[in-house]
């Protein structure tokens, strides 16, 4: 099992993930800081969406590329690439959720963690 990142590398990873999303015009990017939440599954979520299956796949590929090149990280686990409606990239301390627009609205992940601190980012680099 992969060891969790240190605080400095976690921040570098989040920055790389955001850049990867922006590179392919991922939409409505939100970082949710879960560190102050009880029973959290990780330190941070990064959530965004694409407008097509192709864009969702492209965002996932770009996030993996930027994470590897800028933070030296690879996802420990990946889910959802086959249907590209909700792709999850698990980097242990940071989990990236890339939704197809309709699925994001349906699941409302940001609303489930509304008590956590969050930050929005510009859609494009």
C-alpha positions in Angstrom: 0.0 0.0 0.0 1.2 3.5 -0.8 2.2 5.7 2.0 0.3 9.0 2.5 1.9 12.2 1.3 3.3 14.8 3.7 1.6 18.1 4.0 4.0 19.9 1.6 3.6 17.2 -1.1 -0.2 17.2 -0.6 -0.4 20.9 -1.3 1.9 20.4 -4.4 -0.4 17.5 -5.5 -3.6 19.6 -5.2 -2.0 22.4 -7.2 -1.0 19.9 -9.9 -4.5 18.4 -9.9 -6.1 21.8 -10.4 -3.7 22.6 -13.2 -4.5 19.3 -14.9 -8.2 20.0 -14.7 -7.8 23.6 -16.0 -5.5 22.4 -18.9 -8.5 20.6 -20.5 -11.2 23.1 -19.4 -12.7 21.1 -16.6 -15.7 23.0 -15.1 -16.6 24.3 -11.7 -13.5 23.2 -9.8 -13.9 23.0 -6.1 -11.3 21.9 -3.4 -13.0 20.6 -0.2 -10.7 20.5 2.8 -11.8 17.6 5.0 -9.0 17.8 7.6 -11.3 19.3 10.2 -14.1 16.8 9.6 -14.7 13.7 11.8 -14.6 10.3 10.1 -13.0 11.7 6.9 -11.8 9.4 4.2 -9.0 11.6 3.1 -7.6 15.1 3.6 -9.0 16.8 0.5 -11.4 16.2 -2.3 -11.1 18.0 -5.6 -14.3 18.0 -7.6 -15.0 19.1 -11.2 -17.1 18.1 -14.2 -16.9 17.8 -17.9 -19.6 18.2 -20.5 -19.0 14.9 -22.3 -17.6 11.4 -21.7 -14.6 12.4 -23.9 -13.9 15.4 -21.8 -14.3 13.5 -18.5 -11.7 11.0 -19.8 -9.4 13.8 -21.0 -9.6 15.5 -17.6 -8.7 12.3 -15.8 -5.7 11.8 -18.2 -4.6 15.4 -17.7 -4.8 15.1 -13.9 -2.7 11.9 -13.9 -0.1 13.6 -16.2 0.2 16.8 -14.1 0.3 14.8 -10.8 3.1 12.6 -12.1 5.1 15.5 -13.7 4.6 18.2 -11.1 4.2 16.3 -7.8 5.8 12.9 -8.6 2.5 11.1 -7.7 0.4 8.5 -9.3 -3.1 7.5 -8.2 -3.2 4.6 -5.8 -6.6 3.6 -7.2 -8.8 4.6 -10.1 -12.5 3.9 -10.7 -15.1 4.8 -13.4 -13.0 5.2 -16.5 -15.0 2.6 -18.3 -18.3 4.6 -18.4 -16.8 8.1 -17.7 -19.8 9.3 -15.7 -17.9 9.6 -12.4 -14.2 9.0 -12.4 -12.4 8.8 -9.1 -8.6 9.2 -8.8 -7.5 8.2 -5.3 -4.1 9.7 -4.4 -4.6 8.6 -0.7 -4.6 12.0 1.0 -6.2 13.7 -2.0 -9.2 12.2 -3.9 -10.2 13.7 -7.2 -13.8 13.3 -8.4 -14.4 14.0 -12.1 -18.1 13.9 -13.0 -20.2 14.1 -16.1 -22.3 17.3 -15.5 -25.6 15.4 -14.9 -24.1 12.9 -12.5 -22.5 15.7 -10.5 -25.9 17.4 -10.1 -27.5 14.1 -9.1 -25.0 13.2 -6.4 -24.3 16.7 -5.0 -21.0 15.7 -3.4 -20.2 19.3 -2.4 -23.5 19.4 -0.5 -22.7 16.2 1.5 -19.6 17.9 2.8 -21.0 21.5 3.1 -19.6 21.9 6.6 -16.0 21.6 5.3 -14.0 24.5 4.1 -13.9 24.8 0.4 -12.3 26.9 -2.4 -13.4 27.4 -5.9 -11.0 27.8 -8.8 -11.2 29.4 -12.3 -12.3 27.0 -15.0 -9.4 27.6 -17.4 -5.7 28.1 -16.9 
